[in-house]
Amino acid sequence: MVTSVPRLVVAAPASGSGKTTVATGLMAAFAARGLAVSPHKVGPDYIDPGYHALATGRVGRNLDAYLCGPELVGPLFAHGASGCDIAVVEGVMGLYDGAAGEGELASTAQVAKLLRAPVVLVVDASSQSRSVAALVHGFASWDPEVRIGGVILNKVGSDRHEALLREALDASGVPVLGVLRRVKQVDTPSRHLGLVPVAERRAAAVEAVAAMAAQVEAGCDLEALAGLARAAGALSCAPWEPPVVPVTERVVVAVAGGPAFTFSYAEHAELLTAAGAEVVPFDPLRDERLPEGTAGLVIGGGFPEVYAGELSANEPLRRAVGELARSGAPVAAECAGLLYLCRELDGQPMCGVLDASARMSERLTLGYRDAVAVGDSVLAAAGTRMRGHEFHRTVVEPGAGAAPAWGVRAPERRVEGFVQRGVHASYLHTHWASEPGVARRFVERCRTS
């Protein structure tokens, strides 16, 4: 099957150059012109897709060649972009930066090549003039399979500065498709794991996205950028689809959401639904009961450490989660969900499902992981191999239960997480599209437990 959705990738030489501002602003500017825009993010990041969704009115989707494998990047893109007029893909880190020690794997450049998509390079020009040409030339010539279709100059100081930059780039053969000046209201607040998610600051996030759109509209050649996207041509791959399990009656799977639990890949809910679940969201900060008829519980990532007091104060829900887990019902918890199931988090009582305590740490744990299921669980049979990602500034003690969830390789060999009765709790974020049997197994256990 051929996918011909116009598309482009927004990349940069390094983190902090302004990719999110440009990509989100471009999405919103195209959407304001009446286009159906498909938003995508390279890598495992959960936060940027929230801003993308705000900009486009469509769910933000991740394209991660490490978690899902290069062979799924095109199909997952085609799945998300189906029916859209244009797709914008925001890169990760620097254009050629990928999984540590794995060459180009999971880099923005690899994804651009897999999608046969032109790249727009966002350059922080705040401290350079003629040198910008050498930088752009280097990035454009490093890999001949990566097509740098244009440059957007960010943080330009003045008209004179812009003229010097344009003059230097004239001989590079790479057109300047936009020039952005510094605009204070475009800034979005960050904390220990990056930008503050949309769910925690929706009104302010709406204003920020509108400001990004206005800046991109004023400073970029949208017609030229749309033309570049149309030049991407056809992509030969069938869209990914979650495998459908025929069922006569659906089981309720409650999925934690709200400001404390904002991390989830869109495909997870689609996989659960296809496997026969009725996916019902709830907010552990506000709801005192689990959804009616809950047969299984999914608690993804987020920031429970920021809301520890409020989560602890919701004693009725903590008690309900504990009772569900002790009944043997399936419970899948990742990272933030792991912390919520502990006895305590920074001294605040949590659900007490796991005989472990959690606390904030000064140390950032970050990176891709190769994992194998140590034993059978509601998610996977023993020996199942998956790839995951860790990203947290917390510590759980002990780090593994009597029956660990995963054996992990990288950076060192270890076991981590907890499997007890129907509970599978771990720091690892995984992308279930890489192993659809995970969702099917989980829903089957919801049906039979």
N, C-alpha and C positions, 0 to 999 in steps of 0.2 A: 504494500500500500504506500502511496506517495502523500506526504504532507507538504503543503506549499504555503504555510502561514508565514508572512513576512516577519523577520526576526533580526534582532541585533543583540550583541553582548556589550554591556558597559563594564569596562575593566580599568585598571590603573597600574602604575608602576609599583605602588606600595599602598599598604593600609593607611587610612587617614587622608587620602587625596581628594575625597569627595564623591566616591562611587554611589553611596546611598542617596545623597542629596540629588545627584544627577539622575540616577535610575528612577528613584521615586518621583521626582519632579517630572521626568519625561513620561512616565506612566500616566500621571495625573493630567499632564498637558494633552496627551493623545486622547485620553478618556474624555476630557472636556470638549474635544472636537467631535465627539460622537462615535469614536472608535471603540470596539470591544477589545480591550487590552488584556493579554494573558501575562501575569507577572510570575517571574521565576527567580530563584536565588541559587547560586552555585555554593555547594558545601552544606554543612549540617546546621547552619544558623537558623534559629527559630524566630528571632526578633524582627529582623528586617522584613520577612514575609508579612508580618502584621501591618507594617506601614505600606507595603505594596498592596495589600488587600484594601486598605483604606483609600488608596489612590485610585484603584481600578474598580472596586465593587465586586471583585472576584477573589477567590481564595488564593493566597500566595503558595507557591509550590517550590520544593527544593529539588535540585539536580545534583546528586552526589555520586561520583563515579567510584568512590571507595566503599561507601555503605551499600550501594546497590549494584555496583559493577558497571563498567563502561557500556556493556550491551543494553542496559536498561535506560540510559540517559535519553536516547532518542525516543523510545516508546513512552516514557514518562512525560517528556516534553509534549509529544503529540497528544497524549491524553489530556493534559492540562490546557493545551492551546486549541483544542477542537472547537470549531465554530467562531474563533476569534479573528479580528481583522489584522492584528499585529501582536507580536510578543516581544517583551523586553526582559532580558536576563541580566541580573546584577551579579558581577563576579565576586570573588573572595580573595582577600589579601592582594599581593601583587599578581600580575597577569600570569606569570610562569611559576608561582609558588603552589606546591601541592602537598600531599602527604609526605611527612619527613622520611627521607631515605628511599622514596619510591619514584624518583624521577618526576615525570609530568602527571602522574596519577592524581586525580581529584583537583587538578589545577583549573583555573578559568580557561587557560589556553586549550587544555584537553577537551573541555566541554564545548568550547567554540568550534573546535575541529569536528567533534562528534555531531554537532548540530549543523555543520557547514554554514556557520553564521559569521557575518562580519563583526569586527570589534571596534568599538569607540573607546579610545583611550582618554581617560580623565587625568589631566596632569596638574598637580599643585605647582603653579608657576610663581608662587609668592616670593621666592628667593633666587630667581634666575631670569635671564633674558636670552642671550644667544645660545646658551648651553641647552636650552630646551630642544633645539634641533638635533643635537647629538643624542640626547636621551630618546627622543621619538624614533630617530633613525635606528638606534640600537634595538629597541623593542620591535620595530617593524621588520627588521632583518634577522632577528635571532632564530625564528622558526618560519621558513617559507610557507608552511601550511597554514599559518595563522595570518589572516588578512586583517591588517589594521586599516579600517575604512575611513577613519577621521579622528580628529583630536578635539576635545573640549578643554579649554584652558580655564582652570579654576583659581580663585583667590587672586585675580588680577588687580593690581593696585591703582592704575590710572590709565588714561587714554594713551599717554606716552609709553607706559609699560606694555600695553596691548600692541602698539605699533611695532615696538622692538621684537616682541614675540612673533608676531605675524611675519615680519620681515625675515627673521631667522628660519621660520618654518616654510617659507616660500620654496626653498630649494629641496625640501625633504620629500616632496611628492605626496605628502599626507595632508589633506585639506583640513583647515580649521572649521569645525562645524558649530562652534559655540565659544563664547567668552563670558565667564561669570565673575562678578565682583563679590566681595565679602558682604554678606547680608546677615545681620545678627539674629533676626527672628527665625532663620532657617535652622539654627543650632537646636539640637535635641539633646536632652540631658542623658548622661551615662552614669553607671555605677560599677560595681565590682565585676559584672559579667557582660558589660556592653550597654547598649541603649536601653532606656526604660521602655518596657513593652507598651503597645497601644492600649491594652486593656486596663493599664494602671493610670493612664492620663489621656483618656479619649478626647476630651474637648481640646486640650492643648495639642494633641497629636493631629487633630483635624486642622488646626491653625497652621501647624508646622508643615503639613503636606501641602496645604494651599499656598504657603509661602514658597515652598520648593517649586511647585508648579508655576507660580508667577515668575520666579527667577529664571527657570528654564525657558518659559515662553518668551521672556524678554531677551534672553541672551543667546538662545540657540536657534539654528536654522531647522525648524521642525520639518519643513518640506524635504530638505536634503537628508535628514535623518530617516524619514519615512521612505525616501527613495533608496537609501542604503539598505534598509530592512527588506525592501521588495527585491533587491538584487541578490538576496540569499539563495534564491532558487529552491528547487524541490529537495525534500529529505525523504529517502526511501526507507520507511519503517512503518510497521503497524502500531497504532496506539495501544498502550498498555491498558488492560482491563482487569479488574479484580475478578477472580474465578467465582462464579455463582454456584451456591449450594442450594438445591431445591429443598424447601421446608414447608410444612403445613402450618406451623405456628412459630412466631418469632419469640426469642427470649430477650429480656431487657438487660442491656449492658450499660451501666452507669459510667459516665466519663467525666472526671473532675475537670472543672474549668474555672472561670473567674480570674481575678487579678493574681492569685497565688499560684495558679497552675495554667500557664499560657503556652507551654511547649507541647506541640503535637503536629505530626505530619498529616496532611489532609488525607493521604491514602489509607491511614490506619482506620479511620471511621468508615471509609468506603469498603475496605476489606472486611470489617466486622459486619457491615450491613449485607454485603454479598454472601457472607457465611451464614446468615440467618439471624442476625441480631437486630433488635430495635435499639439504636444508640440514643441514649437520653443524657444530655449534659446536666450537671448540677454544680453549684458553687459552694465549696467547703467553708467559705467565709460567711455565707448568708443562710444556706439551707440547713435546717436542723434535722432533716431526715433524708435518707437516700430515696431516689425515685421509686414509685410504687412498683412492686414486683421485681426489684433488682435481683438478678441471678448471677451477675458477675460485675466486677469493678475494675476500671482502668484509671490509674492515677499517673499522669505523665510528669514532665518536668515543669520547672517554673522557679518561683522565689518564695518558698515557704519561710525561709529565714527572715525575710522582710516582714512577714505577716504572722510570725510565730505567736505573738500575744493574742491576735484575733482568732487564729486557728485553734489555739488552746482554749479560748473562752467559749468556743462552740462545743461544749461538752456533749450535748445530745447527739451530734453527728459523729464525734469521735467514738462515742459508745456504740453507735450503730455500725460504724466501720469495723470496730473490734468484734462485735457479735457476728457480722457477716463473715469475717475472716475465720473466726473460731468454728463457724458452722461447716467449714470446708469448701465454701463457694470460691470460685476462681477470682483471684485478685492479682493484677499485673501492675507493678509499680516501678517507675523509672526515676532515678535521681531525686527530684523533689518528692515524688511519691514514696520513695524509700525513707526519706527523712520524716515524712508524715506518719509512717507506720511505726517509727521508733517509740521508745518509752518517753523520750524527751528531746527537745531541740533547743539548745542554748538555755537549758534549765526550765523550759516551759513544757508542761505535760502534752504529749501527743497521743496517738491512738493506742500505744502499748501492744501492738500486734507482734512486734519484734523485740527480743531481749537485747536491745542495743540503744545507745544514746548518740545523739548527733550534736555537733557544734560548728560554729564558724571557725575558719582557719585563715591565716595570713597567706597560705600557700595555694596557688592556683594549680589545679590538676586539669590538664588539657591535652587532648590528642586522640587519634584514632586507635582502635584496639581490635585485634583478632581474638575471637572468643569461641569456646566450645562448651556446650551444655554438659555440666559435670554429671547430672543425673536427670531422670525424668521429671517434668514439671507440667503445669497447665499450658505452658507456652511451647515447649520443645521436648523431644525425646533425647535421652542421653546420647551424646556424640554429635548432635546437631551443631554445625558450624555457622556462625554469623559474624558480621563485622559491626562494631559499635563505635561510639564516640563518647568520651568523658569531658565534662566542662563544668567545674564546680570549685567553690572555695569553702567547702565544708568537709568534715571528717566524721565518719561513723565508726564507733568502737563497740564491739569488734567489727572488723571489715567484712567478715564472712561468718555464716552460721555453721552449724554442724553439717548441714547439707547446703553447700554453696550453690549459687546460681550458675556461675561461669568460671571456667579456667581461662585466664587471660594471658596473651603474649603481647608484649610491648607496653611500656619499656622494659618490664621484667616479667618473668613468669610468676603467676600468683593465682589464687582463687579469690573470688569476691561475690558478695550478694548472699541472698537467703532464699531457700526453698523449704517451706514447711506447710504441710497439708495443701491447700489450694493457693498458697501465696507464692508469687515469684517477684522478688524485690532486688533491685540492682542499681548501681550507679550508671550502667551503660544505657545510652540512648541507641536504639536500633531502628532501622527502617524496614518495616514488615513487608514492603513490596519486594524485597530481595528474597524473602522466604514466606510466600503466602500461606503456607501450612501453619504458621504461627497463629494467625487469626482464626483459621478453620478449627484448629485444635482447641483454642481458647473457648470458642462458641460451643463446640461439642461438649466440653467439660461443663459449661454453664447449663447446658441442656440436661446433663446426666448427673450432676452433683446433688 
